[in-house]
């Protein structure tokens, strides 16, 4: 049965339309170091005892089902544990964050930060540093241990395939095999956007995972020329690749792993291969000068709880980066999570810095390339 | 000394002033929500004091090509709509009470459904394994699925479906206004039905045709979601480029320049349609 999916976007990574993911850790740290020197030394509450409890904190997130899931898995636990009500607001708005911090009395205790704005928020010194005496990040992967940004859930743009077209693990693994139309015949779909695709093309052309950036656009587009006649559809919305796989419009498609996850869990003949997947994370911060910053740090502490992260990931596939999380996830779900260690190892973190710098140029070239007949 | 003619003129002028005052609220509203933003848009496109944005929008072959393509698709949608809508409008204008009710229902029901829902419905119908291709295959008419989706034909089907009522209603309205005695007189004078249609009914319905064409064309040029979903990435409309600039690259001045070029092109073609149909009427 064909299913009609709505016009919506992937939660987390792609809320701004998906052009840009998160910057590499090194860039964030460099910026944080620059911003941090200006900041006053921080008092660590862990030694001094907790400040008085407010009756509520305000958490700003993207709203909709994303927020209701955050409430279900994290906020409710926080409220139970501390007796502080979590009031949620939306949408994520960088301009508002900036204005709030400038006013000296931010309404938000904690806010999600979209796309490349995490980087800018740190550069503009809009955020309190993460207090690692409260938010224990030891053992987290390096890219999650940032000075001012709490790195939330992970998602990935990965390779979805129909299990009836490629049974018993005979599906293409990674982009070189996706490009191999003779060994793996069938209609394919990629996103109508340079983000991810340039990276995938380079991987298909034999570039190593850690050598993707800076992207060699000439080489990427040359490789894209090869696959172009075999792409039946260039998709635009996150719902499309999932629906096209279900409708057998295509047998292979790049897409947001959460979409494929949903189908796999509901028993559709669709699965995900994470080889060469493009990882993204959601970003959170505490607006500088907010009244209950300490209780915001406590919310991050709740959000790092591996059991809660596991419950969230089991439902939505977007796992947090606590290394223990995976052991609390049912075994059959683990291979479907982008943040599972085995999957992390074969993917790359999309470089937000590169895309912020080169996005417009890449898009213009992409449009031109698209229009060639 | 005022003559009776003078006072009549004064009354007429007064009436005119009164009517104008009645229109003031609407004009103000249009000024605030339409004219002012358009002016702001224009101003934004030349914000940096140069015409660089316009140069890029009108000289770069990429943008020219997309603009040309958009105009081509809009013209095709307009032509197909006209071919499909005229017979429907003609039938409606001659139909009985039940026929009109049925026709209106069939036209208006999709009209009230969200464009997005209808576009997704076309995905289900036109796909490789969609309803249409399955029927055709089951009927033995085709061997391989027809490429109905993710190309220009998909975009045309989807857009014609959405825009058809905008063509039917103006034509229907102008057909209703034609005095039926005129074609009766033509036939009474010995003209066969087709000649009476060609020489009497059709020319008199041209205002409706012109209005319908202009509406459909203008709406098509700015279409966004239907070509984005049914075009499979192969069809790029100007509106998609504008959205890209606004949402992804935050290059609002360039988006403003593209929008202005689109607006000017639309107005030019709108004027052209008016001129052609007016010319045809006087011929």
Interface residues (C-beta under 8 A of the other chain):
Chain A: X2 X4 X5 X7 X16 X17 X19 X187 X192 X232 X233 X234 X235 X236 X237 X240 X243 X244 X247 X248 X249 X359 X360 X363 X364 X367 X368 X370 X371
Chain B: X62 X65 X66 X116 X117 X120 X121 X123 X124 X127 X128 X129 X130 X149 X150 X225 X228 X229 X232 X233 X234 X236 X241 X244 X247 X248 X249 X251
